[in-house]
Amino acid sequence: MVDDYLDSFQALVSDAGYTDPWTVVVKFRRGLRLGIQNQIATMPYGRPTDTDPDAWYRAAWRIDQARLANKVFQSVSRSTPSASLRTVSARPPPLPVARLPLALPPPVTLKPLPTTLSIGVPMDVDATRKARSLPPQGCYRCGDTNHVVRNCLH
């Protein structure tokens, strides 16, 4: 248990007269159970600095307490519940299961976004005209494709 290790370690540090916090943390880490030491050293956030022995003591104690609580939980959950517990606690009804559709819709193809021109690059007007489809030749007044405006009777 970390409690026992903490008590004996702090007594040894006091007897040895260590005052440099980094040295104390290094010595503490070396004597700590490897699993706990690794958990503290690889904490994604809240990891104690290597110059804060008290933070290392607290982190080791918290991890050890969580480990012990988990061990108790696992031992209790493995044991068979007593008859009185079986009658008092009822199992909740199962949750409905969401079903996926049998066939997925076809994937959507996305068109690339138009690129913006940076300042100083001339715009290619002809390229945009070519990209558009040209209207059918014919009369601009009535829309009939059989004649042009000058021959329009409307």
C-alpha positions as CSV (number, residue, x, y, z in Angstrom):
1,M,0.0,0.0,0.0
2,V,1.1,3.5,-0.8
3,D,0.2,4.7,2.7
4,D,2.9,2.5,4.3
5,Y,5.4,3.5,1.6
6,L,4.7,7.2,2.1
7,D,5.2,7.0,5.9
8,S,8.5,5.1,5.6
9,F,9.8,7.2,2.7
10,Q,9.1,10.5,4.3
11,A,10.9,9.3,7.5
12,L,13.9,8.2,5.4
13,V,14.0,11.5,3.6
14,S,13.9,13.4,6.8
15,D,16.7,11.2,8.3
16,A,18.8,11.5,5.2
17,G,18.4,15.3,5.2
18,Y,17.4,15.5,1.5
19,T,16.2,19.1,0.7
20,D,16.4,19.2,-3.1
21,P,12.8,18.6,-4.4
22,W,14.0,17.0,-7.6
23,T,16.1,14.5,-5.8
24,V,13.2,13.6,-3.4
25,V,10.9,13.0,-6.4
26,V,13.5,10.8,-8.1
27,K,14.0,8.7,-5.0
28,F,10.2,8.5,-4.4
29,R,9.6,7.4,-8.0
30,R,12.3,4.7,-7.8
31,G,10.7,3.1,-4.7
32,L,7.1,3.4,-5.8
33,R,5.2,0.5,-7.3
34,L,6.0,0.5,-11.1
35,G,2.3,0.5,-12.1
36,I,1.5,3.5,-10.0
37,Q,4.7,5.3,-11.0
38,N,3.9,4.7,-14.7
39,Q,0.3,6.0,-14.3
40,I,1.5,9.2,-12.7
41,A,4.4,9.7,-15.2
42,T,2.1,9.3,-18.2
43,M,-0.9,11.3,-17.0
44,P,-2.2,13.3,-20.0
45,Y,-3.0,16.3,-17.8
46,G,-2.5,17.2,-14.1
47,R,0.8,15.4,-14.0
48,P,2.8,16.6,-11.0
49,T,6.1,18.3,-11.9
50,D,9.4,16.6,-11.1
51,T,10.2,19.2,-8.5
52,D,7.0,18.9,-6.4
53,P,7.2,15.9,-4.0
54,D,3.9,16.7,-2.3
55,A,2.1,16.5,-5.6
56,W,3.7,13.1,-6.3
57,Y,2.7,11.9,-2.9
58,R,-1.0,13.0,-3.4
59,A,-1.1,11.5,-6.9
60,A,0.3,8.2,-5.8
61,W,-2.1,8.1,-2.9
62,R,-5.1,8.9,-5.1
63,I,-4.2,6.2,-7.7
64,D,-3.6,3.6,-4.9
65,Q,-7.0,4.5,-3.4
66,A,-8.7,4.1,-6.7
67,R,-7.0,0.8,-7.3
68,L,-8.1,-0.5,-3.9
69,A,-11.7,0.7,-4.5
70,N,-11.7,-1.0,-7.8
71,K,-10.4,-4.2,-6.3
72,V,-13.2,-4.2,-3.7
73,F,-15.8,-3.5,-6.4
74,Q,-14.5,-6.4,-8.5
75,S,-14.6,-8.8,-5.5
76,V,-18.1,-7.8,-4.6
77,S,-19.5,-7.9,-8.1
78,R,-18.1,-11.4,-8.6
79,S,-19.7,-12.8,-5.4
80,T,-23.3,-14.1,-5.6
81,P,-25.9,-11.7,-4.3
82,S,-27.9,-13.0,-1.3
83,A,-31.5,-14.0,-1.6
84,S,-32.7,-10.8,0.1
85,L,-30.9,-8.7,-2.4
86,R,-32.4,-10.6,-5.3
87,T,-35.9,-10.0,-4.1
88,V,-35.4,-6.3,-3.4
89,S,-33.5,-5.2,-6.5
90,A,-35.2,-5.8,-9.8
91,R,-33.4,-5.8,-13.0
92,P,-34.4,-2.8,-15.2
93,P,-36.0,-3.6,-18.6
94,P,-33.6,-3.7,-21.5
95,L,-33.1,-0.6,-23.5
96,P,-34.4,-0.6,-27.0
97,V,-31.8,-1.3,-29.7
98,A,-31.5,1.1,-32.5
99,R,-31.4,-0.6,-35.9
100,L,-29.4,0.6,-38.8
101,P,-31.0,0.7,-42.3
102,L,-30.3,-2.4,-44.4
103,A,-29.0,-0.3,-47.3
104,L,-26.9,2.8,-46.9
105,P,-27.6,5.7,-49.2
106,P,-24.9,6.2,-51.9
107,P,-22.0,8.4,-50.9
108,V,-22.3,12.1,-51.8
109,T,-19.6,13.4,-54.1
110,L,-18.5,16.8,-53.1
111,K,-17.3,19.3,-55.7
112,P,-14.1,21.1,-54.8
113,L,-14.5,24.6,-53.5
114,P,-13.6,27.3,-56.0
115,T,-10.1,28.7,-55.5
116,T,-9.9,32.4,-54.7
117,L,-7.4,34.5,-56.5
118,S,-4.8,36.3,-54.6
119,I,-4.3,40.0,-55.0
120,G,-2.2,40.8,-58.1
121,V,-3.3,37.7,-60.2
122,P,-5.2,38.8,-63.3
123,M,-8.7,37.3,-63.7
124,D,-9.2,35.0,-66.7
125,V,-12.5,36.3,-68.0
126,D,-12.5,34.1,-71.0
127,A,-12.2,31.0,-68.8
128,T,-15.4,31.9,-67.0
129,R,-17.2,32.5,-70.4
130,K,-16.1,29.2,-71.7
131,A,-17.2,27.4,-68.6
132,R,-20.8,28.6,-69.0
133,S,-22.9,26.9,-71.6
134,L,-23.8,29.3,-74.5
135,P,-27.4,30.0,-75.0
136,P,-29.0,28.5,-78.2
137,Q,-28.7,30.8,-81.2
138,G,-32.0,32.5,-82.1
139,C,-34.1,35.5,-81.5
140,Y,-33.4,37.5,-78.4
141,R,-36.8,39.2,-78.6
142,C,-39.2,36.3,-78.7
143,G,-36.9,33.3,-77.9
144,D,-37.6,31.4,-81.1
145,T,-34.6,29.5,-82.3
146,N,-35.8,29.5,-86.0
147,H,-34.9,33.2,-86.6
148,V,-32.8,36.1,-85.3
149,V,-34.0,39.5,-84.0
150,R,-33.7,41.3,-87.4
151,N,-36.1,38.8,-88.9
152,C,-38.5,38.7,-86.0
153,L,-42.2,39.3,-86.8
154,H,-43.3,39.6,-83.3
